Amino acid sequence: MSKRTALYQKHLDAGGKIVDFAGWEMPINYGSQLGEHKQVREHAGVFDVSHMTIVDITGADALAYLRKLVTNDVAKLDVPGRALYTGMLNESGGVVDDLIVYRLQEHYRLVVNCATRDKDIAWLAKVAKGFAVSLTERPELAILAVHGPEAIERVCSLLPAEWVTVVSALGNFRCVELKDWFIARTGYTGEKGLELMLPATLAPAFWDQLLAAGVLPIGLGARDTLRLEAGMNLYGHDMDESISPLAANMEQTISWLPPERDFVGRAAVTLHKQQQLEGNLPILTGLVLESRGVLREGQKVITDKGDGIITSGSFSPTLNCSIALARVPVQSSVCHVELRGGMTPVRLVKPNFVRFGKKVFE
Amino acid sequence: MSKPFRYAKSHEWVSVDESGVATVGISDFAQSALGDVVFVDLPAVGATVAASAEVAVVESVKAASDIYSPVSGEIVEINTELQSAPDLINSSPSEGGWLYRIKLSNLAELDGLLDEEAYAAVCA
């Protein structure tokens, strides 16, 4: 039984081409994925990401629980209105999911992936044993991500005047509750923008207002090329339960200090760290194909240090060539991918290709 | 390209002129399924191709697709504009997005292709 967000009819009205995404009927594009990608890089676009899962964490042990659950240290969120990106691991140090933790006035909010919802909910409940916490899903909220250099300005043009001051002043990874709305400076595109969580009943009217303000609807296709250009991981592709966060470019999401904080998977990932220091753990890196063709997930990467694999690959509309994320042996330098034309050289770069509309690697 | 199009089940179209030269492209259905085209690899002018053989590759954001020649013959012209503007295949699949022109070596092959109506049934 496939599910629809509150904006399903709006997607059809906008000419959305609907596909199944983890059991949800979602728009892959509204005509041109490339056009939508450029719209976000140059102006502003809106994504319906209401299929993602919101879980609110309340209770006396909420902080202690989250410090156990995730690799980043939620104690860093010293005041309400702050957010962080993190992974949560299983006991063997594999990535159960990646997520954002928001600190609100009275509680914490997690946003986890849609495709992993069922196992995440079970995992959250399992880790919660012994903690005085309540976990509450919020399916009655819609999530709209509005991104692009003009996004914040366009959203603010639609908000009540008393909200505009606070929303326009939000820094990156900051958030604010405004009545029954929650607005955060987070996203998945490498552009400035906002994620708005609002009652689903209000979402269709707000969607219409955004479109009237010149914000164009963006499908999941462009969402994927935007996040790939930004070097952001996609769960189930760039990492999963068998992959260490250290082999998925997620080391920056691990807070090793204080040493006594015993997050789930800490012992295992500490061993991964040792393997990494010994040169025995692969890395997730960026690839650029400077000739014609498109790198695709699953393609083998042949390096001077052994074989690797492409975990995400596509065409980069901003760079006008193909880019990929690939897991390869550490210290690889010479790198080829087998394409139609035979063994084709690809360049290894840091896994971050485009920020704020501009190429960022050397 | 005033003659009616005929189609292969593999979603290529053919339009033949009076001199026995056919223009070949991919259908609107095919371009829509592929999504935005970013690279096109075309055969060399002068190459001889057989019907149903791989003749070109159309690569979109989503996937690479082999193009099979619906007819046999010698390539007499390719659409060089696609090199810099592959998106013509999306915006104009049956006109500006044509792929190549081929001098037919076996006119009878046209009889094995589908007319508009039969092709529409394949896409339904």
HADDOCK unambig.tbl for C-alpha pairs under 7 A between the chains (distance, minus, plus):
assign (segid A and resid 32 and name CA) (segid B and resid 36 and name CA) 6.41 0.50 0.50
assign (segid A and resid 33 and name CA) (segid B and resid 36 and name CA) 6.54 0.50 0.50
assign (segid A and resid 34 and name CA) (segid B and resid 36 and name CA) 6.55 0.50 0.50
assign (segid A and resid 293 and name CA) (segid B and resid 39 and name CA) 6.72 0.50 0.50
assign (segid A and resid 314 and name CA) (segid B and resid 61 and name CA) 6.23 0.50 0.50
assign (segid A and resid 315 and name CA) (segid B and resid 61 and name CA) 5.68 0.50 0.50
